[in-house]
Amino acid sequence: MQVCSSWHAVSHSELLWQNLTRRIWSRERRRLPTWRAEYARCHRTGHNFRRRICVHSTLFFDPALSCRRLTLSDRHLAAGFVDGSVRLFDLSTAALLAAFLPHPGRDILGSFSQSISGVLLLNRSSRLVYASQDGDIHVAPTRGNAMHAARRVRVGNAVEDGALVDFVGRDSWWVGLFAGVPGRSFHVWNAETEELVYVGGYLTDPDAVVGWHMLTELAGPVGRIRFSDPATVVGCTGSRMQVVGLDDPEAVLAEHEFRRGAAVDTLDACEGRVVVVDGHGVAKVRVARTMAEVCRFNTVRRRAAQQQQQPAAGGRPVGCMNWGYTVLCCADGAIRVWDALTGEYLYSFRQRMLGAPGAAAADDRRLAVWCGETGLHLWDFDQL
């Protein structure tokens, strides 16, 4: 087949492939030597994700540990646990690179005050950042000889702020969701200077008492918070969802109340969209800044709905989202995938989880899930 000389020349333009990769796959940094190769890799990975073409492995299991948070980067996976420890893994070798243990004697506020409430892997600065329910924040490098040394950049003050129930961040901002003290739901830090720049918000005010209980009891989740784009976060409790712009955190951009309640562990956001499952098992994907509905789908199997079965205690669904798909780890052990733009059900993974799902995370290449009885699972859609 003949190809015109103009297109042949343009097709070798790195700027063209860089723009296409950014527009279609939202990649700002390339992993491969050229943007053309990066575009081809993204296209192949997207095709594999849609068709369940992947390699499954189990990275880590310790029956004494219970995982609360997972996060992925291009090179690493980090897991935060109920006992306050954090473990960092190399994705290319599945090796455990470092284990960060909690400070002894810092659990004076309760048995679960040091439980991990958020773990971040920041690519640009090569840093691991993690926070605990008592409000402490630690930072450690992910490269070099100092990898095992974490420094505490914030000493929490639960009496003044309440419990830190969730913590997220990017290279520019860190955001914490607190519950326990009215009017102090959101805390925002400048990620470069590590300085606190904002405290305020009322999202978790109705859940203040439950927030305090999280320090002493292994209670259900109070709320979750996620970045929907680099300057916007979405906070969610069992009764309400709020969208806040970090350039002006005092202004709530959008708000939605759940008449049926919400399973907050299913909240996730990506590419300006947010998904959460309501109390009747219906998931809705919305445009974060406007709350306009993109699609909806039923996450409850027909047989379970007919029998009106309820998940067992500790069997709450856990969800995550990447650029095109919503993944839900269900109480029945199945991991199911939907198209996040159309709501089309695509498939369930061949592997079933034994025990309640503890945490899940996805990016454009991988899915990571912690299962109570079998540990840390990883599915790689580009290792073929």
Number of C-alpha atoms within 10 A of each C-alpha: 3 5 7 8 9 8 10 11 9 12 13 12 13 14 13 13 20 19 16 16 24 15 11 12 18 14 18 11 13 15 12 11 8 12 24 21 16 20 22 13 17 20 15 15 22 21 14 17 23 16 12 18 17 20 13 18 13 15 18 16 16 11 9 7 14 21 25 21 26 25 22 23 18 16 14 21 23 25 26 29 23 21 20 23 20 25 17 23 21 18 19 10 11 16 13 16 17 16 17 18 13 16 10 8 6 13 17 13 15 15 16 22 28 26 29 31 29 27 29 26 29 20 16 9 12 16 17 22 28 29 29 29 30 30 25 21 23 19 20 19 19 25 13 8 8 10 17 16 15 17 12 15 13 15 11 19 13 21 12 10 22 26 30 34 30 26 29 23 25 19 17 14 21 22 25 25 28 36 31 26 22 18 16 21 25 25 20 22 19 17 17 11 9 16 14 15 11 17 18 15 21 15 24 29 17 15 19 18 14 18 26 23 17 26 25 15 13 13 13 15 17 23 27 25 27 23 27 21 17 16 15 19 25 25 25 29 24 22 21 18 24 22 25 24 19 18 9 12 21 14 12 13 18 16 18 13 14 14 11 14 15 25 26 28 25 26 26 27 25 23 17 17 27 27 25 26 26 21 16 14 18 15 24 19 25 21 18 28 22 14 18 13 14 16 17 20 18 15 20 16 10 10 9 12 13 9 8 10 10 11 14 10 9 14 17 22 24 26 28 27 28 20 20 19 25 27 24 24 28 22 21 19 17 17 22 18 25 22 19 26 16 14 19 14 16 14 15 16 14 11 11 14 23 15 17 23 31 24 26 29 22 23 18 21 22 23 23 25 27 29 23 21 15 16 22 22 19 23 21 21 23 19 13 10
